[in-house]
């Protein structure tokens, strides 16, 4: 069966409203024999193979009409491009051309694939000569094809293209982002250019070779405005040499606004996530028993270190390495596998220590909710590496809402605790898949070497002294729970878990600023400013200590009515548990900030030893306190953990001072 082709209705091999003819006819009118032309995102020039003798191919072929045509692309297929005099590969988003090297830059159906608009446009501006032209063709964000593309997952999108454009080969299909697909956005990145752009209503391009589909789409094109059915033909002429100082000021203002928005989103996401976790625990404690929270607390104190031990330190590997040593998809698969194994082991232990099978089942469901945070941790590292604080905040935000909202709705509908937790768990699966897994797997990141070799390297590095730091840090953070297991009941463990929840706002601020500390420490290290790095780390540590003291004093001074509303437990046990937690975390934040500086500065041995010394000190103080001829109280466990962190803090301070030598 012969496929329908609308070109056959017209003489000359092109339709009445052919955007390719319109776009390249205007480019041919602009070029001169002495021009240097660059084709950005040129690919392999597959259009030359389809019909080498047609008028469209003749117009698109600029080789021989100008001094030189250079094809550049992120894909190595550009080396197969026969339409250019020279083919070059784009690496690290930097165009392989010197400043002011070309007279005319072309980006034909490329803008919709641009992931970093600012970087792309600044590179275009850098390589253009004064008076040069930037010519681009792209669909508007309101184009119905663009809307459908954004709604479809990448795999379905690729299959749909094969059906609607059967002549298009799979190797010519690339991920789309649509971050530079409005006239306003494009103009904002080219303030010193004269705008000669316009919309052009085109004939349908997606019709699967069907006459009926084409006629229907043609009717739609005749009714809708050009922005919704056509293309943007972008023509910018540089009217003056870009004032570098003005552009730099504009960039600094834009970066500052983006950074402030990213921090706000990160804090908001952390707050919503922690509030949702707290609300679920409170609802569980008030509707069932503290034994469930206590069993969950025990399971979590086992699950978290196990995940860190087997997780190959993937978040740090993704956040620090540029480019990442392993592809994001492989990292997510590895983390999912190890998390499942750790959950099975920790869940079995949780069930065994629970007072009853019902308590164990509910505790395991609570633990399952937390397991997806481990998977999202890889995505957070990927977002950190790209300085996408807003995406990190969004990850926490949607996970928090995905946990809490279905849980509360299920409770209102009369579901049991386990039923509400199952519904919340299913919602979390969908949220993590859509907001954390898909954005990462849709983006192709070139890994260093073969994934299998990289995995072996990561496994070897996991057992290195620096990679064991997160495991030891988690063990020290859980020391309060471990020591309480030796001297307290499961019921008190539940009260202790809710007491720790009271300190969540403080922990949120520390975690969010910890991400910022890692970024700023890395920048100072890359700039070679050891003195500035040291000052920044000590300021962060001082902030952590002051915030810890203020938080502990504030919570201790809360009226009994508020504590009764939250805990529904014995006042003495509540006050004692709050005192324990307040003492335990007194130096926790300061130690965390200083550890960020140690790993960024490649102080691997000290990075490893810091939490190890803290753990050993806490255990030693606990053993001495138990054997001392004094009445042992539970709050003294918090004092032992505090003493361990104090020893670690002193060691970390001395290590940071060593950086300046």
N, C-alpha and C positions, 0 to 999 in steps of 0.2 A: 504494500500500500504506500503510495507517494504522499509524503508529508506536505501539508499546505505551507506555502511560502509567499507572503504578500508582495515580495519584491517582483515576482513574476507578473504582477498587474501593471507594472510601470516600465517605461523604457529607461535604459541606462544602468539598471542594477541597483536602484535605491528607491525607497518609498518617498511619499510626498513630504513627510515631516521626519526626516532622518537627522538625528542629533549629531551623528558622526560627521556627516557632510557639513552641517552648520558649524560645528566646533572647529574642524580642521581647515575648512575654507577660510575662516577668520584668522587662524594661525598662519596659513600660507600667505595671507595678506600682510602679516606683521613681520615675517622673517626677511632677512637680508643675507646676501652671500657671505658676508664676513661674520655672521652670528655664530656664537657658541651656544648650543642648545643642550639641555639636559632633560631626559625623560625619567621622571621619578616614579618608581614602582612599575618599571617597564616590563618586568617579567620576561618571558621567552618570545614575546611578539607572536603569539599564536594566530593573530589576525592575518599575518602574511601567508599562512598555509591554507586558509579557507578559500580565498579567491585572489590570487596574485595579480590578476589582470583587471580587477574592477576599479571603478573610480575612487571608492573609499580607500582602498589600499594605496592608490597613487597619491591621494591627498595626505594620508597618514605617514607615508614614507618621506622623511625630511632629509635623509642621507643623500648627499650630492647636491642638495639645494642650499646648504649652509656650510660653514667652514668645518664644523664637526658636531656630530650628535653623540652624546654620552648617555648610555642607559645605566641606571642604578636601581638596585632592589635589595631587599633583605633576603631574598631567595636566590640560591645559587643557580637557579634556572636562567638567571639574567645572562649567564655566560653563553647561552644558546641563542641570544637575541641577534638576529641577522639584520635588523633595521638600523643598528647603531654602528658607529665607527669604533667605539670603545665601550666595554661593559665593566662595571665595577660593583663591588658588594658593599652594602651598608652594614656597618657594625656598630653596636652600642648607640643606635639612633643618631649617628654622626655621618653626614654625607661625605663621601670620600673625594671631596673637591676643595680647593683653596678658596679663600675669601674673594668675592667679586670676580668669579671665574666665568660666569655665563651671562648671556644676554636675554635668554628666554628659558623659563622652566615650565614643564608640562607635567600635570598630575591628572591623568585620565582615569576616572573611576578609582581613585586612590584615597580621597579624603574620608570616605566612609570606613576605611580600614585603619585609619590613624588612631593609635591608642593614646599618644601624648601630643595633643594639639600644639601646646606651647613650644615644645622641643622641635616639632616638625616645621612650624612656621618660622621659628627663629633660624633654623637651618636654611630654609628657602631664602629668607632675607639676607643671610650671611653670604650665600654664594652668588646672588644676583649683582650685576654691575649697576652703577647709578644709571637710572633711566631704563632698567630692564623690565621684563614682563613676566608675570606669573599667570599661567593659564590652566584652569582646572575644570573638569566636568564631574558632577556628582549629583545624586538624587537628594531632594530636600527631605528633612526629617519627617515632614507630613505626607510624603509620597506613600501611596498605599502599598507599594512593594516594600518600602522601608519599614512601615508599620508591621506588616506580616513577618518580615525578617526578624524584627526585634522580639516578636511574640513566640517565634519558633525556636526550640533548642537547636544548637549548632548541627547535630547529626541529622535531625529532621530537615533543617534548612538545606543541608547539602543534598539530601535525597530529593527535595522539592525542586532544586535547581536542575538536577539531572532530568526530571520529568518535564519541567517548563522550558528548559533550554537544552534539548537533547544533544546539540552539537558541541556543547561546552564540556571540556574534559575535566576530570576530577582534580587534576593537578593545577587547574586554573581557578579553583574555588578556595577562598581565604576567609578567615574570621572577620566579622564586621563589628564596629563599635559605635559608629554614628555620633561621634563627639565633635565633629566639625562639619555639620550638615545644615547650617542655617546661614543666611547672608550676614546676620548680625555677628555671629561668632567669628566668621572668617574676616569680616571688616575689623573686628576688635584686635586681631593679630597683625593687621597690616595698616596701622594708622597713617603711615607716610606714603601711601599709594593712592593713586586716582582709581576710583571704582568704576569700571566699565562693564559690570556684570549684568546679566538678565536671565529670566526664566524662559525656557523654550519647551513648548508643548510637543511631545514626541508621539510617534506611533507605538502601539504595544510591542514590547520585546519579549514578554513571557506568555506564550500561548500553546506550548506543548505540541506544535505542529498541527493544531486543530483549527479548522476554519471557523467553527462555532465559537470557540473560546476567543479567537482573534476578533470576530465581529462584535462579541459582547464587550470585550475590553475596549474596542474602538469606540463603541457607543459611550462607554464610561469616560473615555478620554475626551470626548466631545462635550460632555456635560461639566466635568470637574475642572477647577482652575489648574493652571500650569504647574503650580507648586506641588499639587497632589498627584499629577500624572506625568509630569515632564522631568527635565533636568535643569539644574543650575549650571549655567555656563559662566564661569568665573574668569574675568579678565582684569588684572590689576597692573597698572603701570606706575612705576616708581617716579613720583613727581619731584622728589628731592632725596639726596643722600640721607640715609637714616641717621638721625642725631643719636649717637650712642648714649650720651648722658641721659637724654629723655627716655630712650627705650629701657635703659638700665633702671631708671627711677620707676617707670611703669611696671617693669618686671618685679622689682622689689616690693612695690605696693601689692601687686597681685599675689606674690608668694606669701606676703605677710597675712593677707586676708585668707588665703587658702590654708595657711598653717593654723590661724586662729579658729577657723571653721573646723579643721581636722581635730584640734584639741577638744573643742566643745563637743563634737560628735563622739569622740573617744570617751570623754567623761560621761556623757549622757548614756552611751551604750553600756558602759561599766555599771552605772547606777541602776539602770533598768534590769540588767542581767542579775546583779546581786540582790536587788529588791525582789525579783521573781523567785530566786532561790530561797530567800528568807521567808517569803509568803507561803511557799509550798511546805517548808519545814514547820512553820507556825501552825498552818492548817492541819498538818499531820499530827503535831503534838497535842493540839487542842481537841481534835476529833477522835484520836486514838490513844496513844500512850507515848511516854518519853522513852520507853524501851526501844521503840522503832527508830527514833532519832539516835539513840545510843548505839544500836547495832549498825545503823548506817554510818555513823561516825567512825566506828571501828573498821568497817569495810573500806571507807574512803581513805583512811590512814594507811591501809595496805595497798589499795588500788593505785593511788597517785604515785608513790615511789616505784611500783612495778612498771607503770606506764613510762616513767622517765628512764628507768633502767633499760627497757626494751625498745624505747621509741627512737633510738639512733640519734637523739638530739636534733631532730629534723627541723624544728622551728628555728633554732639558732642557725642551722646549716642553710636554711632558706633565707633568713633575714640578713646574715652577714656576708654570704658569698655572692659575688656579682661577676658573671652570671651564676645561678645556683648550680651546685655540683651534681644535682640529680633533678630530673624533670618533676614538676609539681604533681603530675598524675601518678607517677611511680611513688612519690613520697606519700601521697594520700592513701594509695593502696597498701603500702607498708605499714603506715600508722594504723589504718583500719584493722589490719590483720593482728598486729601486736596488741591493740586495744581490746579486741575480742578475746584474745587469750588471757590477758590480764583480768578482764571482767569475769571470765569463767572461774579463775582461781580465787579472786577476791570475793566473788559472789558465794562460792562454796564455803569459804571461811566465815563470811557474814552469816550464812544460814546456820552454821554449826554453833556460833556463839550466841545466837538469838534465843530468847526465852521460849518461844513457841514457833510453830511452822508459819502461822499467820504473820507474826512479827518479822520473821526472816524473809517472807515473800515481799512484804511491803518495803523492807529495807533494800532488798535487791532491786526493786523497781526504781527506788530513789537513786541507787547507784547507777542504774542503766541510763537515767537522765543525764548524769554527770559524764558518762563515758563519751558522749558526743562532743563535749568540750575538748577532749583530747584530739579528736579528728579535726575539729575546726582550728586547733592550734597550729597545724601545718599551713592552713590558709592565712592565718594571722601572720606567720613568719613571711609568707610570700608577699602579703600586703605591706609589711614593714620594710622589706627589701626595696620596694618601689615607693616608699615614703607615702603610702596611701592611708593616712590616719583615719580618714572618713570611713574607709572600707573596714578598718579594724573596729571602729566604733559601731558601724552597722552590723557587723557580725555578732557582737555582744548584744546589741539592741534586739535584733530579730530572734536570737536564741532565747533571750529573756521573755519576750512576748510569746514566743512559740511554746515555752514551758508553761507560763502562768495562765494565759487566757483560756486555753482549752481545759486546763485543770479546774479553774473556777466555774466555767460553764457546765462542766460535767457534774460538779458538786451541786450546782443550782438545779440541775435536772434530776437529782436524786441518785446519782451513781455512788457506789461504794468507794472507799479510799483507793483500793486496788484498781477499780474500773477507771477512776479519774486519772490515776497515774499512767495507766496504759494509753488512754487517749492523749494525754500530754506527751507521752513517749512517741507516739505515731506522728503527732504534729511536729515534734522536734526533728524527727527523721526528715520530713519534707522540707523544713526550713533550712536545715544544714545542707541538704542536697542542692537546694536552689540558690542559696545566698553564699555558701562557702565553697562547695565542690564545683559547681558548674562554672562560675567566673574564673576559677583557676585552671580547670581542665580545658576550657575553651581557648585559652591563650597558649600559643605555642612558644615554649622557651627552649632555646638551644642549650643542651646540657654539655658538660665537658666530658668527652669520652663516652663510652658505652655505659648504659644504665647498670648493666650487671657488674662491670668493674667498679662503678661508683658506689654501688650497694656494698660490695666487699670492702671498699675503702671506708665507707661510713661505719660498717660493723667493726672494723678494726679500730677506727677512731673513737667509737662509742666506749670502748674499754680503755681509752687513754685517760690520763688523770684529769684533764680539763673537762672532758665530756661527762665524767662521773659527777661533776659539781652539781648539776640539777637534781640528781638522785639524792646526794647527801644534803643538799639544801632542803629538799622536801622532807627527808627524814628528820632534820632538825626542826622544821616547822611543825612536824607532828609529834615532837618529843613530849609535849604536854599530854597528848592522848595516850601515848605509849606508857608514860610513867603513871598516869591515872588508872590505867588498866590493872596495875599492880596493887592499887590502894583504894579503889572506888568501885561502886556498883554500876551496872548498865544504866540504871535510872539516872544516876548522877552524870554519867557520860552524856545522856540526852540533855540534861540541864546545861552542861558545859558547852555542848554544841550550840545551843541557843545563845549562851553568853558570848561565844565567839562571833555569832551573828550580829551582836550589838556593835562589834568593832568593824563591821563590813564597810561602812562609809570611809573610814580611815584607810582600810586596805585597798579600796577602790582608787583613792587618790594616789596612794603609793604605787599601785600597779600601773595606772595611767601615766603618771610622771616617770615611772621606770622605763616605759617605752621611749619617752622623750629623752631621758638620760642616756639610753643606749644610742640613740641617733646622734645626739650632740657630742657624746664621748667619741663616737666613731669619726665624726667630722673633725674634732680637735686632733685626734690621732693622725688622721690622713693629712692634716695641715702641718703636722710635726710640732704642734704647740703643746709640749708636755707640761709646761708651767700653767697654761690656761686650763688644761685637762685636770690638773691637780686641784686648782682653785675651784673649778666647777664641781668636782666630786665632793670636796669638803663642804661646799655650800649645800649640796643636795643632802649629804649626811646630817648636817646641822638641822636642816628643815625636817628631815625624818624624825630626829630625836625630839624636837619641839612639838611636832604634830602628835607624836606618840604620847607625850606627857599630857598635853591638853586633852586628847581624846580620852585617856584613862581617867583623868580628873572629872571630866564632864559626865561620863557614864556612871562613875561612882557616886556622883552627887544627884543623880536622878531620883525623884520622889518615889516612895514605895508604891504609890498607886499605879504609876506607869510600869514599874517592874512587875507588879501583880498582873497587870493587863497583858503583858507580853508572855510571862513565864507560866503563870498558874501553878507555881511550885512553892516549896517552903522558902520563906524569906532568907533564912540563914544560908541555905544551900545556894540560893541565887547570888547573894552578896559574895560568898566565898568563891564561887565560880568566876564572877566578874573580876575579883581581885587577882585570881590566878591568871586569867587571860591578859589583864592589864600589865601584870609583871612580865609575863612571857614575851609580849611583843614590844617591850620598851625599846630595845635596840634592834629589833628585826628590820625596820625600814632602813636605818642607817647602814646596816650590814649589806642589805640588798643593793643600795645605790653604789657602795664602794666595790662590790663584786662586778658590777657592770663595767667599771673602769679597768678592773684587773683583766677581764677577758678581752676587752678591746685592745689593751696594751700588750697582749700576748704573754701575760704573766701566768702561764698555765699551772705551774706548780703551786703558786700561792692561791690561785683561784680554786684549786682542788683542796688545798690544806685548810682554808678558812672554815668551811662548814664542818670538816672532819674534826678540827680542834674544838669547835663549838659543841659538837655532839659528845665528844669524849669528856669535856669539862662538865656538861650537864649531868652525865651519868655518874661522874666522880662525885660531884656535889650531892647528888641524890643518895648515893651509897653512904656517904659520910653523915648526911642528915638522918637517915634511917637508923644508923648505929649510934648516933650521938645520944647522950643521957638527957634528952629533952623531949617534951611532948610533941610528937610529929603531927602537924596539921596539914590538911590538903593544900592550903594556900602556899605552903612551903615548896610544893612541886613547881608552882609558877616561879618562885624565887630561884630554884635550881636551873630552870630553863633560861631565866633572865641572866643568871651568872654565866651560863654557857655562851649566850649571845654577847655578853660584855667582853669575855675573853676573845671571841671571834672579832669583835669590833676593834679591840686594841691591835690584834694581829693585822687586820685589814688596813688600819690607819698607818701602821709601820710599813706595810707593803706599798701603799700609795705614795708615801714619802720617798720610798726607794725609786719610784718612777722618775724622779727629778734628777737622779744621779747619772 
